[in-house]
C-alpha cells in the first residue's frame, strides 16, 4: 500500500467517478482502476461499489477512506514542519467557524492573510460545532473556531477571546425603557434566539427550570436576521458583543447589557492533538489579535504555553 494509492481512493470518494478522479490525479482511468484494484487485493476487501451510480464506498471502504485522509493529513504535517524550519508559510489552510463567529472574524482573516501571507490559500466555512469536530477528526479541516469548552481529549483548545452577550430590544417592548436587562426581565417576553448555539449559552438555567417556553425559533446563525425579526415582530433577541459594530448605527440604540447574572462566552481555537504547524497557528492568532479589541483578548494568546508568540 502506498501514499499514492491512498490519494487515489480519496480522490475517487471526492469525485464519485473514476474518470474524473483519474483526470484530477493525472492518470488514465485504467491506471487508476488498476492501482485501486491492487490495494483492494492487498487488503482483501472491496473499497468501492462499482455497480453504484455514482460510484460509492462500501461500508469498510468508508472507514478506510476516512483513515486515509488522516494519514495524508499527517504526511502533509511533516512537509509543513520542514517548511516551517525554512520559515516558509504557504499552501492551503482550511478554517471552520461557527456561524456567530464567522461574520466577526472571516473578513479580517482574509485581509490579514492576503497582506501578510499571500502564498497561503485561505479557505473558510461555517459549520456547527459538532460538524467542526467531525471534520477535524477526519482531517478535512485544519483549524476550528468554536464557542465554549469542547472537553474532548482528541483536541487542543486555545482560548482566543471572551465576550459578553447583549440584549437587543424592540422599541415596542416594555423593556426598551430599561438601561440594563436583568435575566429575570426575560420571563414572559417574546424571545427570538438562535436555537443551536446562543440558546444553550445564555438561557441554560432558565430552561432547566422550565421557566422559558418558545413558540418560534429562528433556525440559523445570522444575528442580522434576528435583529430584523425583532424589528418587524417585537420582543427581544440576544447577540454576542462583537456583533455590536456589525449592525446599523440606528439599531444600536436597542442594545442593552445583560446583568444578574452577566452572560459571557469564550471563543477558542480548536486543533487536533497531532497538529504540528506552529507557525500557522501563530499567524491565525496574530490575525485575531488584529481583529478583536484588546480588552476582549484572552491572555493565553499573548503568552501561550502552546504557541511561540
C-alpha positions as CSV (number, residue, x, y, z in Angstrom):
1,X,0.0,0.0,0.0
2,X,1.4,3.4,-0.9
3,X,0.6,7.0,-0.2
4,X,-0.4,7.5,-3.8
5,X,-3.0,4.7,-3.5
6,X,-4.4,6.5,-0.5
7,X,-4.6,9.7,-2.5
8,X,-6.4,7.8,-5.3
9,X,-9.1,6.4,-3.1
10,X,-9.7,9.8,-1.5
11,X,-10.0,11.4,-5.0
12,X,-12.5,8.8,-6.1
13,X,-14.5,9.4,-3.0
14,X,-14.5,13.1,-3.7
15,X,-15.4,12.9,-7.4
16,X,-17.5,9.7,-7.2
17,X,-16.3,9.0,-10.7
18,X,-13.3,7.0,-11.8
19,X,-12.7,9.1,-14.9
20,X,-12.9,12.5,-13.1
21,X,-10.7,11.2,-10.3
22,X,-8.1,9.9,-12.8
23,X,-8.0,13.3,-14.5
24,X,-7.6,15.1,-11.2
25,X,-4.7,12.7,-10.3
26,X,-3.1,13.0,-13.7
27,X,-3.6,9.3,-14.6
28,X,-5.5,7.4,-17.2
29,X,-8.7,5.8,-15.9
30,X,-7.4,2.3,-16.5
31,X,-4.2,3.0,-14.5
32,X,-6.2,4.4,-11.6
33,X,-8.6,1.4,-11.6
34,X,-5.6,-0.9,-11.6
35,X,-3.9,0.8,-8.6
36,X,-7.1,0.7,-6.6
37,X,-7.7,-2.9,-7.5
38,X,-4.2,-3.8,-6.3
39,X,-4.9,-2.1,-3.0
40,X,-8.2,-3.9,-2.7
41,X,-6.5,-7.2,-3.4
42,X,-3.8,-6.4,-0.8
43,X,-6.4,-5.7,1.8
44,X,-8.8,-8.4,0.6
45,X,-11.8,-6.0,0.7
46,X,-13.8,-4.0,-1.8
47,X,-13.3,-0.3,-1.1
48,X,-15.8,0.8,-3.8
49,X,-19.1,-0.5,-5.1
50,X,-18.5,-0.1,-8.8
51,X,-22.1,-1.1,-9.5
52,X,-23.4,2.0,-7.8
53,X,-24.1,5.2,-9.8
54,X,-22.3,7.3,-8.9
55,X,-19.6,5.1,-7.6
56,X,-19.7,4.9,-3.8
57,X,-17.6,3.4,-1.0
58,X,-18.6,0.2,0.7
59,X,-19.1,0.2,4.5
60,X,-15.5,-0.9,5.1
61,X,-14.3,1.4,2.2
62,X,-15.8,4.4,4.0
63,X,-13.7,3.6,7.1
64,X,-10.6,3.0,5.0
65,X,-11.0,6.4,3.2
66,X,-11.6,8.3,6.4
67,X,-8.4,6.8,7.8
68,X,-6.6,7.5,4.6
69,X,-7.5,11.2,4.9
70,X,-5.9,11.3,8.4
71,X,-2.8,9.5,7.2
72,X,-2.4,12.0,4.3
73,X,-3.0,14.9,6.7
74,X,-0.2,13.7,9.0
75,X,2.1,13.3,6.0
76,X,1.3,16.8,5.0
77,X,2.1,17.9,8.5
78,X,5.7,16.6,8.1
79,X,6.0,18.6,4.9
80,X,4.7,21.7,6.6
81,X,7.0,21.1,9.6
82,X,10.0,21.1,7.3
83,X,8.7,24.2,5.5
84,X,8.4,25.8,8.9
85,X,12.1,25.2,9.5
86,X,12.7,27.2,6.4
87,X,10.4,29.9,7.7
88,X,8.0,29.4,4.8
89,X,4.2,29.9,5.2
90,X,2.4,28.7,2.1
91,X,-0.1,26.3,0.8
92,X,-3.8,25.8,1.7
93,X,-5.3,26.2,5.2
94,X,-9.0,25.4,5.9
95,X,-10.6,27.1,8.9
96,X,-14.1,26.1,10.1
97,X,-16.0,28.6,12.2
98,X,-19.4,28.6,14.0
99,X,-21.9,30.9,12.3
100,X,-22.0,33.5,15.2
101,X,-18.2,34.0,14.9
102,X,-17.8,33.9,11.2
103,X,-19.1,37.4,10.4
104,X,-16.7,38.9,13.0
105,X,-13.5,37.1,12.0
106,X,-13.7,36.0,8.4
107,X,-13.4,39.4,6.6
108,X,-10.4,40.3,8.8
109,X,-8.8,36.9,8.4
110,X,-8.8,37.2,4.6
111,X,-7.4,40.8,4.8
112,X,-4.7,39.8,7.2
113,X,-3.5,36.7,5.3
114,X,-3.8,38.5,2.0
115,X,-1.4,41.2,3.2
116,X,0.9,39.2,5.4
117,X,1.0,35.8,3.8
118,X,-0.1,36.0,0.1
119,X,1.3,32.5,-0.5
120,X,-1.3,31.0,1.8
121,X,-4.6,29.9,0.2
122,X,-7.1,30.6,3.0
123,X,-10.4,28.7,2.9
124,X,-13.2,29.2,5.5
125,X,-16.5,27.6,6.0
126,X,-19.4,28.0,8.6
127,X,-20.3,24.8,10.4
128,X,-22.0,23.6,13.6
129,X,-19.6,22.8,16.5
130,X,-20.2,19.0,16.1
131,X,-19.5,19.2,12.4
132,X,-16.3,21.1,13.1
133,X,-15.2,18.3,15.5
134,X,-16.1,15.6,13.0
135,X,-14.2,17.4,10.2
136,X,-11.1,17.8,12.4
137,X,-11.2,14.2,13.3
138,X,-11.2,13.3,9.6
139,X,-8.5,15.9,8.9
140,X,-10.9,17.6,6.4
141,X,-10.2,21.0,8.0
142,X,-7.1,22.3,9.7
143,X,-8.4,24.6,12.4
144,X,-11.8,25.1,14.1
145,X,-13.0,28.2,15.9
146,X,-15.8,27.4,18.4
147,X,-17.6,28.8,21.4
148,X,-17.5,27.2,24.9
149,X,-15.4,24.3,26.1
150,X,-15.3,21.2,23.9
151,X,-13.6,19.0,26.6
152,X,-12.5,16.3,24.1
153,X,-9.1,14.7,24.6
154,X,-8.7,14.4,20.8
155,X,-8.4,18.2,20.5
156,X,-6.3,21.0,21.9
157,X,-8.3,24.1,22.8
158,X,-6.7,27.5,22.8
159,X,-8.9,30.4,24.2
160,X,-8.8,33.4,21.9
161,X,-11.2,35.9,23.4
162,X,-14.1,36.5,25.8
163,X,-17.2,38.5,25.1
164,X,-20.4,39.4,26.8
165,X,-23.9,38.9,25.4
166,X,-26.2,41.9,24.8
167,X,-29.9,42.1,24.6
168,X,-31.4,43.8,21.5
169,X,-34.9,45.1,22.4
170,X,-37.7,46.2,20.2
171,X,-38.8,49.8,20.6
172,X,-42.3,48.5,21.2
173,X,-41.1,46.3,24.1
174,X,-41.7,47.4,27.8
175,X,-38.0,46.6,28.3
176,X,-36.9,49.3,25.9
177,X,-37.1,51.9,28.7
178,X,-34.6,50.0,30.8
179,X,-30.9,50.8,30.7
180,X,-29.9,47.3,31.6
181,X,-31.7,44.0,31.3
182,X,-31.9,41.5,34.2
183,X,-32.2,37.9,33.2
184,X,-35.5,37.9,35.2
185,X,-36.8,40.6,32.8
186,X,-36.8,38.0,30.0
187,X,-39.5,35.9,31.7
188,X,-42.7,36.1,29.6
189,X,-41.1,38.2,26.9
190,X,-41.3,37.2,23.2
191,X,-37.8,35.9,22.8
192,X,-36.1,35.2,19.5
193,X,-32.8,33.3,19.6
194,X,-30.6,31.0,17.6
195,X,-31.7,27.5,18.6
196,X,-28.4,25.6,18.4
197,X,-25.8,27.9,19.9
198,X,-26.8,31.0,21.8
199,X,-29.8,29.4,23.5
200,X,-27.6,26.9,25.4
201,X,-25.0,29.5,26.3
202,X,-27.4,32.2,27.5
203,X,-30.6,30.5,28.8
204,X,-29.4,27.2,30.3
205,X,-30.5,27.8,33.9
206,X,-33.8,29.3,32.8
207,X,-34.7,26.4,30.5
208,X,-33.6,23.8,33.0
209,X,-36.1,25.2,35.4
210,X,-38.9,25.1,32.9
211,X,-39.3,28.8,33.0
212,X,-38.9,29.6,29.3
213,X,-41.0,28.2,26.5
214,X,-40.9,29.1,22.8
215,X,-43.5,29.1,20.1
216,X,-41.0,30.1,17.5
217,X,-37.3,29.5,16.8
218,X,-35.0,31.1,14.3
219,X,-33.2,28.1,12.7
220,X,-29.9,29.6,11.6
221,X,-26.9,31.6,12.7
222,X,-27.4,35.1,11.3
223,X,-27.6,37.7,14.1
224,X,-28.7,40.3,11.5
225,X,-31.7,38.2,10.7
226,X,-32.6,38.1,14.4
227,X,-32.5,41.8,14.7
228,X,-34.7,42.2,11.6
229,X,-37.2,39.7,13.1
230,X,-37.3,41.7,16.4
231,X,-37.8,45.0,14.5
232,X,-40.7,43.5,12.5
233,X,-42.3,41.4,15.2
234,X,-41.3,42.9,18.6
235,X,-39.7,41.2,21.5
236,X,-36.1,40.6,22.4
237,X,-33.1,38.8,21.0
238,X,-29.6,38.1,22.3
239,X,-26.4,38.9,20.4
240,X,-22.7,38.5,21.0
241,X,-20.8,41.7,22.0
242,X,-18.5,41.6,18.9
243,X,-21.6,41.9,16.6
244,X,-22.3,45.4,18.0
245,X,-20.2,47.1,15.4
246,X,-21.7,45.0,12.6
247,X,-25.2,46.3,13.0
248,X,-26.5,49.6,11.8
249,X,-25.8,52.6,13.9
250,X,-29.5,53.4,14.0
251,X,-30.1,50.0,15.6
252,X,-27.5,50.3,18.3
253,X,-30.0,52.3,20.4
254,X,-31.8,49.0,21.0
255,X,-28.8,47.3,22.6
256,X,-28.8,46.7,26.4
257,X,-26.2,45.0,28.7
258,X,-27.5,41.8,30.4
259,X,-26.9,41.7,34.2
260,X,-27.8,39.5,37.2
261,X,-26.0,37.5,36.1
262,X,-23.9,38.8,33.2
263,X,-23.8,36.3,30.3
264,X,-20.4,35.6,28.6
265,X,-18.8,33.1,26.3
266,X,-15.2,32.2,25.3
267,X,-14.2,31.8,21.7
268,X,-11.5,29.1,21.2
269,X,-9.2,27.8,18.5
270,X,-9.6,24.0,18.1
271,X,-6.9,21.8,16.6
272,X,-6.1,18.1,16.6
273,X,-3.6,17.0,19.2
274,X,-1.2,15.9,16.4
275,X,-1.2,19.3,14.7
276,X,2.4,20.4,14.1
277,X,2.3,23.7,12.1
278,X,3.1,26.1,15.0
279,X,3.9,29.0,12.6
280,X,0.4,28.8,11.1
281,X,-1.2,28.8,14.5
282,X,0.8,31.9,15.3
283,X,-0.4,33.5,12.1
284,X,-4.1,32.8,12.9
285,X,-3.7,34.1,16.4
286,X,-1.9,37.3,15.2
287,X,-4.8,37.8,12.8
288,X,-7.3,37.5,15.7
289,X,-5.3,40.0,17.7
290,X,-5.7,42.5,14.8
291,X,-9.4,41.9,14.6
292,X,-10.7,41.7,18.2
293,X,-10.4,44.6,20.6
294,X,-7.6,44.1,23.1
295,X,-9.8,44.2,26.2
296,X,-11.6,41.0,25.0
297,X,-8.5,39.0,24.2
298,X,-7.6,36.0,26.3
299,X,-4.2,36.4,28.0
300,X,-3.3,32.9,26.8
301,X,-2.9,34.2,23.2
302,X,-0.5,36.8,24.4
303,X,1.7,34.4,26.4
304,X,0.8,30.9,25.3
305,X,2.4,27.7,26.5
306,X,1.4,26.2,23.2
307,X,2.4,29.0,20.8
308,X,5.6,31.0,20.4
309,X,4.0,34.4,20.3
